[in-house]
Amino acid sequence: MDEQQHNALELPKGLYEPVLRQPMELDFLLGQELSLCFHDLDGSHVFKTCYGDICKAVNALRDYARLLEMACEQWDLTGFHRAVYEYHAEKMREIAGKFQAGIGYDYDAAMEKCRRKKKRKKKEDDFGEDALVLAFKRTKQPAEQMKEADTDVDDSPWEEDEDEQESDD
């Protein structure tokens, strides 16, 4: 019997292996570090980074540029201070543009996707939630529906309430 159970659990490796390996290969490639090199007055500098790190840097640069512009408006900056903030915001956008062009990332498309996802109504039957929370939500829904149905019927014990309703009709 033990031998039958062992044979029953074997799955054809050739059929399932490519499907299981694809996400792992993608994670490996996206997380694979690349060496970046630049030159300045001190000489050559090399550091290692990956696609995800550059995406985060692009997001941070674009968000910082937006914060600088918001600060100009909210703080009513004028003159030199406003010019410095606007200059830095533009430079942040330029740097982010270079990075995102280099890796094929689009910040604006990512933000739009995030906004659309945020607008979607959250499902009530989230399988990641605790069972107690889901059970409470399910018992709460029929109670709310009953409450809404009860508000349509006037079961007031006061006669003047009934008289007012009859005079309204």
C-alpha positions as CSV (number, residue, x, y, z in Angstrom):
1,M,0.0,0.0,0.0
2,D,2.9,2.4,0.8
3,E,4.2,1.8,-2.7
4,Q,0.8,2.7,-4.3
5,Q,0.7,6.0,-2.4
6,H,4.2,6.8,-3.5
7,N,3.4,6.1,-7.1
8,A,0.2,8.1,-7.0
9,L,2.0,11.2,-5.9
10,E,4.5,11.3,-8.8
11,L,3.7,13.9,-11.4
12,P,5.2,14.0,-14.8
13,K,8.2,16.3,-14.4
14,G,8.3,17.4,-18.0
15,L,4.7,18.7,-17.9
16,Y,5.0,20.8,-14.7
17,E,8.6,21.8,-14.5
18,P,8.5,24.7,-17.1
19,V,5.5,26.3,-15.4
20,L,7.1,26.2,-12.0
21,R,10.4,27.5,-13.1
22,Q,9.2,30.5,-15.0
23,P,8.4,32.8,-12.0
24,M,11.7,31.7,-10.3
25,E,13.7,32.5,-13.4
26,L,11.9,35.9,-13.7
27,D,12.6,36.7,-10.1
28,F,16.2,35.6,-10.6
29,L,16.7,37.8,-13.6
30,L,15.0,40.9,-12.1
31,G,17.0,40.5,-8.9
32,Q,20.2,39.8,-10.7
33,E,22.8,42.4,-9.8
34,L,24.4,44.4,-12.6
35,S,27.6,46.4,-12.3
36,L,27.2,50.1,-13.1
37,C,30.3,52.2,-13.7
38,F,30.8,55.9,-13.8
39,H,33.8,58.3,-14.0
40,D,34.4,61.5,-12.2
41,L,37.3,63.6,-10.9
42,D,38.2,60.9,-8.4
43,G,38.4,58.2,-11.1
44,S,36.2,55.2,-11.8
45,H,33.5,54.0,-9.5
46,V,31.6,50.8,-9.7
47,F,28.5,49.7,-7.8
48,K,26.1,46.8,-8.2
49,T,22.3,47.2,-8.4
50,C,19.3,45.4,-10.0
51,Y,16.2,46.4,-11.9
52,G,14.0,46.6,-8.8
53,D,16.4,49.0,-7.2
54,I,16.5,51.3,-10.2
55,C,12.6,51.2,-10.3
56,K,12.6,52.3,-6.6
57,A,15.1,55.0,-7.4
58,V,12.9,56.3,-10.3
59,N,9.8,56.3,-8.1
60,A,11.6,58.2,-5.3
61,L,13.1,60.8,-7.7
62,R,9.7,61.5,-9.3
63,D,7.9,61.6,-6.0
64,Y,10.5,64.0,-4.6
65,A,10.1,66.2,-7.6
66,R,6.4,66.3,-7.0
67,L,6.9,67.1,-3.3
68,L,9.2,70.0,-4.2
69,E,6.5,71.5,-6.5
70,M,3.8,71.0,-3.9
71,A,6.0,72.8,-1.3
72,C,6.4,75.7,-3.7
73,E,2.6,76.0,-3.9
74,Q,1.7,75.3,-0.3
75,W,4.4,77.5,1.2
76,D,3.9,80.3,-1.3
77,L,7.6,80.3,-2.1
78,T,8.8,83.1,-4.3
79,G,12.0,84.4,-5.8
80,F,15.2,82.5,-5.2
81,H,13.7,79.7,-3.0
82,R,11.0,78.9,-5.5
83,A,13.6,78.9,-8.3
84,V,15.9,76.5,-6.4
85,Y,13.0,74.1,-5.7
86,E,11.8,74.2,-9.3
87,Y,15.3,73.7,-10.6
88,H,15.8,70.6,-8.3
89,A,12.4,69.2,-9.3
90,E,13.3,69.5,-13.0
91,K,16.7,67.8,-12.4
92,M,15.1,65.0,-10.4
93,R,12.7,64.4,-13.3
94,E,15.6,64.4,-15.8
95,I,17.6,61.8,-13.8
96,A,14.5,59.7,-13.4
97,G,13.9,59.9,-17.1
98,K,17.4,58.7,-17.9
99,F,17.1,55.7,-15.5
100,Q,13.6,54.7,-16.6
101,A,14.6,54.9,-20.3
102,G,17.6,52.8,-19.6
103,I,15.6,49.9,-18.0
104,G,12.4,50.3,-20.0
105,Y,10.3,51.4,-17.0
106,D,7.4,53.9,-17.2
107,Y,6.6,55.7,-14.0
108,D,3.5,57.3,-15.4
109,A,2.1,54.0,-16.6
110,A,2.9,52.4,-13.2
111,M,1.1,55.2,-11.4
112,E,-2.0,54.9,-13.6
113,K,-2.1,51.2,-13.0
114,C,-1.9,51.8,-9.3
115,R,-4.7,54.4,-9.4
116,R,-7.0,52.0,-11.4
117,K,-6.2,49.2,-8.9
118,K,-7.0,51.5,-6.0
119,K,-10.4,52.4,-7.5
120,R,-11.5,48.8,-7.8
121,K,-13.8,47.7,-5.1
122,K,-12.2,45.4,-2.6
123,K,-13.6,42.0,-2.5
124,E,-15.3,41.0,0.8
125,D,-14.2,37.4,0.5
126,D,-10.4,37.9,0.8
127,F,-8.9,34.5,1.3
128,G,-6.0,36.1,3.1
129,E,-8.1,37.3,6.0
130,D,-8.7,35.5,9.2
131,A,-11.6,33.1,9.3
132,L,-13.2,35.0,12.3
133,V,-13.1,38.3,10.4
134,L,-14.8,36.8,7.4
135,A,-17.4,35.1,9.5
136,F,-18.2,38.3,11.3
137,K,-18.6,40.2,8.0
138,R,-20.9,37.5,6.6
139,T,-23.2,37.7,9.7
140,K,-23.1,41.5,9.6
141,Q,-24.4,41.7,6.0
142,P,-27.7,39.9,6.6
143,A,-28.2,42.0,9.8
144,E,-27.7,45.2,7.8
145,Q,-30.1,44.0,5.1
146,M,-32.8,43.3,7.7
147,K,-32.2,46.7,9.3
148,E,-32.7,48.4,5.9
149,A,-35.9,46.5,5.4
150,D,-37.2,47.4,8.8
151,T,-36.7,51.1,8.2
152,D,-39.2,51.0,5.4
153,V,-42.0,49.8,7.7
154,D,-43.3,52.3,10.3
155,D,-43.9,50.4,13.6
156,S,-44.1,53.4,15.7
157,P,-46.2,53.0,18.9
158,W,-47.1,56.7,18.9
159,E,-50.5,57.6,17.6
160,E,-49.5,61.1,16.5
161,D,-46.8,59.6,14.2
162,E,-49.5,57.5,12.6
163,D,-51.8,60.6,12.3
164,E,-49.0,62.6,10.6
165,Q,-48.4,59.8,8.1
166,E,-52.1,59.6,7.3
167,S,-52.4,63.4,6.8
168,D,-49.3,63.2,4.5
169,D,-51.0,60.6,2.3
